[in-house]
Amino acid sequence: MAARNTRLMRCTPDDLFAVLSDGWLYPVWVVGAARMRDVDEQWPREGSRIHHSLGVWPVMIHDQTEIVEWDPPRRLRLRPEAGILGRGVIRIDARPHGDGTAVTIVEEPVSGAAAYLPGLLWKPMLVARNHECLNRLAFLAEGRRAEREARELDHRTETPEPAEGTASPQAQEDVREAGI
C-alpha cells in the first residue's frame, strides 16, 4: 500500500536525473530534509549514501539515504534510514511524455513507527509530502532545462552513467519487503 504521486515536468528525463545525481541538492527538493552533512564520493553509484538531517534546529535527527538502483534516465530507487523513525523505500520513475517528462514517486515505510501504523494514517501524509517534493524537483529540473537551452549551464552537463556498486544487504532486503 505504497504512497504514489505523479507529476508532469517541462524537462527531459536527463534534466531530471542530472538533478538527482547531485546529492548536495537533496534537502532542496526533499520535504523534511533540513541540511546535508556529507555525500559519498561515489554518489550516485548503487550502494553509495548521502548523509543529511531531518527536523528543525535544535531538534535534528541525523539520517542517511542509500542508492539501491540507479538507472538513468528511467529509475532511481532509494532506501532512507532515519534512526528511530525507521527505514523506507522510495522509487522515482521517469518517462518521456510529450515534450516533457512524467515523474512518479512511490514510497513505503518498511520499519519504524510508520511501518507499524495502518496505511490509512501514514499514506495521506506521504502523499502530501511527496506532492511538494515533486513540485520542488520540477523547479530544479525545469530550471536546468532552461539554463541548458539558453546555453548557460556550466556544471554537471551530463548524467553520470551507472557504475559498479552494490546496495547493502539490508537495503536490498528492504526493497524486496516493500515490493516497490
C-alpha positions as CSV (number, residue, x, y, z in Angstrom):
1,M,0.0,0.0,0.0
2,A,2.7,2.5,-1.1
3,A,2.1,6.2,-1.4
4,R,2.2,7.2,-5.1
5,N,2.3,10.6,-6.8
6,T,2.8,11.6,-10.4
7,R,3.6,15.0,-11.9
8,L,4.4,16.2,-15.4
9,M,7.5,18.2,-15.7
10,R,8.7,20.5,-18.5
11,C,12.1,19.0,-18.8
12,T,13.8,15.9,-20.2
13,P,14.4,12.7,-18.2
14,D,18.1,13.6,-18.5
15,D,17.5,17.0,-16.9
16,L,15.7,15.3,-14.0
17,F,18.4,12.7,-13.5
18,A,21.1,15.4,-13.6
19,V,19.4,17.0,-10.6
20,L,19.0,13.6,-8.9
21,S,22.7,12.8,-9.5
22,D,23.7,15.8,-7.3
23,G,23.4,14.6,-3.7
24,W,24.0,18.0,-2.3
25,L,20.7,19.1,-3.7
26,Y,18.7,16.5,-1.7
27,P,17.5,18.9,1.0
28,V,16.4,21.4,-1.6
29,W,13.7,19.1,-3.0
30,V,13.0,16.6,-0.2
31,V,10.5,18.0,2.3
32,G,11.8,17.4,5.8
33,A,15.5,17.2,5.0
34,A,17.0,20.2,6.7
35,R,20.6,20.0,5.8
36,M,23.3,17.9,4.1
37,R,26.2,16.6,6.2
38,D,28.1,14.6,3.5
39,V,27.8,13.0,0.1
40,D,29.7,9.8,-0.6
41,E,32.4,10.4,-3.3
42,Q,30.8,7.6,-5.3
43,W,27.3,9.1,-5.5
44,P,25.2,8.2,-7.4
45,R,26.7,4.7,-7.6
46,E,24.5,1.9,-6.2
47,G,25.4,1.4,-2.5
48,S,26.6,5.0,-2.1
49,R,25.0,7.2,0.6
50,I,24.1,10.8,1.3
51,H,24.1,11.9,4.9
52,H,21.5,14.5,5.9
53,S,19.4,15.7,8.9
54,L,15.7,15.9,9.4
55,G,13.9,18.3,11.6
56,V,14.3,21.9,12.8
57,W,17.3,23.0,14.8
58,P,17.9,22.3,17.6
59,V,15.8,19.1,17.3
60,M,17.5,17.2,14.4
61,I,17.8,13.5,13.5
62,H,20.8,12.5,11.6
63,D,19.9,10.1,8.8
64,Q,21.2,8.7,5.6
65,T,19.8,7.6,2.2
66,E,21.4,4.8,0.1
67,I,21.0,4.3,-3.6
68,V,19.7,0.8,-4.3
69,E,19.1,1.3,-8.0
70,W,20.5,3.9,-10.4
71,D,19.2,3.5,-13.9
72,P,19.2,6.9,-15.6
73,P,17.1,8.3,-17.2
74,R,14.4,5.8,-16.1
75,R,14.6,4.9,-12.4
76,L,16.1,5.7,-9.1
77,R,15.4,3.6,-6.1
78,L,16.5,4.9,-2.6
79,R,16.4,3.5,0.9
80,P,16.2,6.3,3.5
81,E,17.0,5.5,7.1
82,A,16.1,7.9,9.9
83,G,17.1,6.3,13.2
84,I,14.1,5.5,15.4
85,L,11.7,6.8,12.7
86,G,12.8,3.7,10.7
87,R,13.6,2.9,7.1
88,G,11.6,3.2,3.9
89,V,11.9,2.5,0.2
90,I,11.4,5.3,-2.5
91,R,11.2,4.7,-6.2
92,I,11.3,7.5,-8.7
93,D,10.3,6.6,-12.3
94,A,10.6,9.0,-15.3
95,R,9.2,8.5,-18.7
96,P,9.0,10.9,-21.7
97,H,5.6,12.4,-22.1
98,G,5.1,14.9,-24.9
99,D,7.8,17.5,-24.7
100,G,8.3,16.8,-21.0
101,T,8.6,14.0,-18.5
102,A,6.1,12.1,-16.4
103,V,7.7,11.6,-13.0
104,T,6.2,9.2,-10.4
105,I,7.4,8.8,-6.9
106,V,6.4,5.7,-4.9
107,E,7.2,5.4,-1.2
108,E,6.6,2.9,1.5
109,P,7.9,2.6,5.1
110,V,9.5,-0.8,5.9
111,S,10.5,-0.4,9.5
112,G,10.0,2.0,12.4
113,A,6.8,3.8,13.6
114,A,5.1,4.3,10.2
115,A,5.6,0.6,9.3
116,Y,3.6,-0.4,12.3
117,L,0.7,2.0,11.7
118,P,-2.1,1.4,9.3
119,G,-1.6,2.9,5.8
120,L,-4.7,4.9,6.4
121,L,-2.7,7.0,8.9
122,W,0.7,7.4,7.1
123,K,-0.2,7.3,3.4
124,P,-2.1,10.7,3.3
125,M,0.9,12.3,4.9
126,L,3.4,10.8,2.5
127,V,1.2,11.7,-0.5
128,A,1.1,15.3,0.6
129,R,4.8,15.4,1.3
130,N,5.7,13.8,-2.0
131,H,3.4,16.1,-3.9
132,E,5.5,19.0,-2.6
133,C,8.8,17.0,-3.2
134,L,7.8,16.7,-6.9
135,N,7.0,20.4,-7.1
136,R,10.4,21.3,-5.8
137,L,12.1,18.7,-8.0
138,A,10.3,20.2,-11.0
139,F,11.6,23.7,-10.2
140,L,15.1,22.4,-10.2
141,A,14.8,20.1,-13.3
142,E,12.8,22.7,-15.3
143,G,15.3,25.4,-14.4
144,R,18.1,23.2,-15.5
145,R,16.4,22.7,-18.9
146,A,16.0,26.5,-19.2
147,E,19.7,27.0,-18.4
148,R,20.7,24.2,-20.8
149,E,18.6,25.6,-23.6
150,A,20.0,29.1,-23.0
151,R,23.5,27.6,-23.0
152,E,24.1,29.0,-19.6
153,L,24.7,25.6,-17.9
154,D,28.3,25.1,-17.0
155,H,28.2,22.4,-14.3
156,R,27.1,18.7,-14.3
157,T,26.3,18.8,-18.0
158,E,25.8,15.0,-18.3
159,T,24.0,12.5,-16.1
160,P,26.5,10.0,-14.6
161,E,26.3,6.5,-16.0
162,P,25.7,3.6,-13.6
163,A,28.9,2.4,-12.2
164,E,29.8,-0.8,-10.4
165,G,28.4,-0.8,-7.0
166,T,26.1,-2.8,-4.8
167,A,23.5,-1.7,-2.3
168,S,23.9,-3.1,1.2
169,P,22.1,-6.4,2.0
170,Q,19.7,-4.5,4.4
171,A,18.8,-2.1,1.7
172,Q,18.2,-4.9,-0.8
173,E,16.0,-6.7,1.8
174,D,14.0,-3.5,2.5
175,V,13.3,-3.2,-1.3
176,R,12.2,-6.8,-1.5
177,E,9.9,-6.3,1.5
178,A,8.4,-3.1,0.2
179,G,7.8,-4.6,-3.3
180,I,8.2,-1.2,-5.0
